[in-house]
């Protein structure tokens, strides 16, 4: 810089030396400082707003189209990331408010979770996320949140906990059914395949079931027409591919449906055996034009005259047989072998089942060949194809006499036919016949699989079926079984025919509820021998005829096999173990047989009724039939009635019987599942009670086996016991089975023997003591048994005691009871007795024995005797507590006589003494040498 410039610069920046100028300069400098401070404040404010704008931009979303446009227009140099151009999350729609509707719960929570997860900066904490969800609640949902929300908001420690509780309250399956239950009953109905597939996929996604099962269920829910079209097209396809194929075929069928009736029959073909229409119908424009061009009659279609002079045109409007469908595709008809009987001559032929035909027709040539009598129609009927073309001469002039038509071995009826010239089909059964009989048709197999229930009393009942010798379903003629004259007017209660009819649904239908998440079981198919195959075929035919079973497409399956009966026949069995394992059990109690038999005191007359097809008279709950499906070598079927083998069958039937006989139970009637015992003190009273029971059976549509019933007996066998006025005894057949029982060689065989013998332990004093060596052998590790002399002696002794067991008298509360107790080092036993007759004699009513536990074996002699007395009073409490007479307890331990007067008792004795206060009894000492009622001394053990 030169000196001149330096001087000039100095002059510009130096303050003026003039005082006035100096004052002005100071004022300007102060104003500039104020302005600078204002600018600094504005700059800070702009910086704050910029930061806020950046945060806001991070929560915004560009639409896909706008984002693509912005990206394409921006230069490459501007693509670098900066605080203002950082990538932002896509903007989601705000979730709709939730009012507590369970159907919307899953969708609502999904939208909320997506919304808060996409904006972590706005909802960084669990409490903020919970607050966001709660802000969207209304109605019942808001009421719930208000009720559980703590004063400090601490009711939900985490967002996950909140969602879990939210789902427990609001996420419930529709109509109380899980997704699996809804899926198993889902059907296409009138929906398109696309609509059905959408709902199916939605439910399937919630089940977790394997693809094969889902594929079977999807097919089963389709309409029959689609199932037929898909019969051979699903091999090797995945579920998604199969669903796509189904939708394509359904769309194709629906697009062609309006023109199918006309496209089937071109107008220029000659008369054939197409489905036909009776009576004059309006001609199509094409057919009318064809007849006019060819100078044909517009009524009958013949040449040589006009409609005004048509000889077959009646003066009045002809009769017509109305039809409700004109669908005439090949899927609307099948051919079946039939037998037509004319004047006792059975003529086998083939019939066409055609839903497009408006009547039942027979070929004119067939009628003439077999000399079927023809009768002129009262009024000639015009007959033509659905496109308006005449069939043959275009008229029906004759109708056949009534002939017998038989289809298979089950269906028979008397029918008349219209006569037409039909060279292709001998017999045509049209829509009226299909409507009347409503057969279930397997279009894939081309046969009828089941008849309508109305056929049970008409068409099917006319055929006499002779069962195989090994069939489990012998047909009995009730009329040939003699009934007591007192019940002749109640013969309906023994009707075999009505017992073989499909019952109506009741309030007690057999429900089969599966455990949550359970997968339908799949059983094996058992190979059958030739006799078993024949018996299986007969069984399936009879059950189908009765309507008890039907063909099934269920994903579940159980095995079908036979077991030998006592008479050498075969009893069909179904392996429902897999189904029973996943079934929710119905814990309805069955009667205690010994307690029930104790009600028979003073009874002199007995009638025993055995129900026919008992379980089969209860229907399976509608919608649960698929769960009973079983597989045979001839097909897959499911029950409409309750079969044997289901876990809940006994409980359901017992509940039904108890409700039915509620006012009669233990008042002259005992019911154990399907066995009924009527007992009375006099014959006149007995007849009244039996009539009341039979009338109740008729009212509830249950039926007894007349050939197995016993009437007015003074002694009978019931549930394994022989009952009479004297008391209860063992069944001689059961005793014989014990005596002939081979020596067990394995632990399983020994357990089977002890289980059988245990049924009669109440007849044998000190049973547990006698069987002790055998019971100890069941604990062996080795499956094979090593018999010792002690074990052999116990086995022989037990069989001997069965042959000498006394008859147990019916307990009579009108007489005093005597309780005799005894105890050894390892066991306790007791006898309940009463005195009867003149002179009075002591008779046993029941025996009791039990093995001591390890702790009880440490008791001293007095406490073991006291334990025996306590256990005996517990066993017979229902007879001894509040007995009309004080009873006596006999013991061979003298110190027990002073039990009630003892001043010092240990805690255990004090508890037992409190229990004894419920009874009125005295303790009497009797030496062990005087105990002589068939005694096997416990003291020896």
Buried (B, 14 or more C-beta within 10 A) or exposed (E): EEEEEEEEEEEEEEEEEEEEEEEEEEEEEEEEEEEEEEEEEEEEEEEEEEEEEBEEEBEEEBEEEEEEEEEEEEEEEEEEEEEEEEEBBEBBEEBEEBBBEEEBBEEBBEBBBEBBEBBEEBBEEBBEBBEBBBEBBEEBBBEBBEEEBEEEEEBBEEBEEBBEBBEEBBBBBEEEBBBBBBBBEBEBEEBEBBBBBEBBBEBBEBBEBEEEBBBBBBBBBBBEBBBBBBEEEBEEBEBEEBBBBBBEBBEEBEEEEEEEBBEBBEBEEEBEBBBBBBBBEEBBEBBEEBBEEEEBBBBBBBEEBEEEEBEBBBEEEBBBBEBEEBBBBEEBBBBBEBBBBBEEEEBEBEBBBBBBBBBBBBBBEBBEEBEBEBEEBEEBBBBBBBBBBBBBBBBBBBBBBEBBBBBBEBBBBEBBBBBBEBEEBBBBBBBBBBEBBBBEBBBEEEBBBBBBBEBBEBBBBEEEBEBBEBBBBEEBEBEEBEBEEBBEEBBBBBBBEBBBBBBEEEEBBBBBBBEEEBBBBBBEBBEBEEEBBBBBBBBBBBBBBBBBBBBBBBBBBBBBBBEEEEEEBBBBBBBBEBBBEBBBEBEBEEBEBEEBBBBBBEBBBBBBBBBBBBBBBBBBBEEBBBBBBBBBEEBBBBBBBBBBBBBBBBBBBBBBBBEBBEEBBEEBBBBBBBBBBBBBBEEEBBBBBBBBBBEBBBEBBBBBBBBEBBBBBEEBBBBEBBBBBBBBBBBEEBBEEBEEBEEBEEBEBBBEBBEEBEBBBBBBBBBBBBBBBBBEBEEEEEEEBEBEEEBEEBBEBBBEBBEEBBBBBBBBBEBBBBBBBBBBEBBBBBBBBBEBEEEEEBBBBBBBBBBBEEEBEEBEEBBBBBBBBBBBBEBBEEBBEEBEEEBBBBBBBBBBBEBEEEEEEEEEBEEBBEEBEEBEBEBBEEEEEEBEEBBBBBEEB
